[in-house]
């Protein structure tokens, strides 16, 4: 059984809701994003194998932004270890 991460749940829920709000079908969103309808289906059903570029095309078509949070890196400490 595949592990579902919380971000997958959030993306799937929001893509589905915004697609419906926009009055788009799976095919309509796929055409707007320039991807296959299966890709949109897979995103909405939390499939883990969706390619990042495909996901970003769908999110962009729906005006959904994605923010990446990374821990701060202490560059000076890292350089001192060398």
C-alpha positions in Angstrom: 0.0 0.0 0.0 1.4 3.4 -1.0 2.0 6.1 1.6 -0.2 9.2 1.2 1.4 12.4 2.5 -0.7 15.3 3.9 0.4 17.5 1.0 -1.0 15.0 -1.5 -4.4 15.2 0.3 -4.3 19.0 0.2 -3.4 19.2 -3.5 -6.0 16.6 -4.5 -8.7 18.3 -2.5 -7.9 21.8 -3.8 -7.4 20.7 -7.5 -10.8 19.0 -7.4 -12.6 21.8 -5.7 -11.1 24.5 -7.9 -11.7 22.5 -11.1 -15.4 22.1 -10.1 -15.7 25.8 -9.1 -14.3 26.8 -12.5 -16.9 24.6 -14.2 -14.2 22.4 -15.8 -14.3 18.7 -16.6 -11.2 16.5 -16.2 -10.8 16.9 -20.0 -11.3 20.7 -19.9 -8.6 21.2 -17.2 -6.3 18.8 -18.9 -6.6 20.7 -22.2 -6.2 24.1 -20.4 -3.0 22.7 -18.6 -1.6 21.0 -21.7 -1.6 17.5 -20.0 -3.5 14.3 -20.4 -6.9 13.8 -18.6 -5.4 10.8 -16.8 -2.8 13.2 -15.2 -5.6 15.3 -13.7 -7.5 12.2 -12.6 -4.3 10.9 -10.9 -3.7 14.2 -9.1 -7.2 14.3 -7.8 -6.8 10.7 -6.6 -3.5 11.2 -4.8 -1.5 9.0 -7.1 2.2 9.3 -6.1 3.7 8.8 -9.6 2.5 12.1 -11.1 5.5 14.0 -12.6 6.4 17.3 -11.0 6.2 19.2 -14.3 2.7 17.8 -14.9 1.6 18.7 -11.4 2.9 22.3 -11.8 1.1 22.7 -15.2 -2.2 21.7 -13.6 -1.6 23.9 -10.5 -0.7 26.9 -12.8 -3.8 26.4 -14.9 -5.9 26.7 -11.7 -3.8 29.6 -10.3 -2.7 27.5 -7.4 0.7 28.5 -6.0 3.0 26.0 -4.3 5.5 27.1 -1.7 8.5 25.0 -0.7 9.8 25.4 2.9 13.4 24.3 3.5 15.4 24.4 6.7 17.9 27.3 6.9 21.4 26.2 6.1 24.3 27.7 8.1 26.7 28.3 5.2 29.6 29.5 7.4 29.4 26.4 9.6 29.3 24.2 6.6 32.4 25.9 5.1 34.2 25.6 8.4 33.8 21.8 8.4 35.8 21.6 5.1 
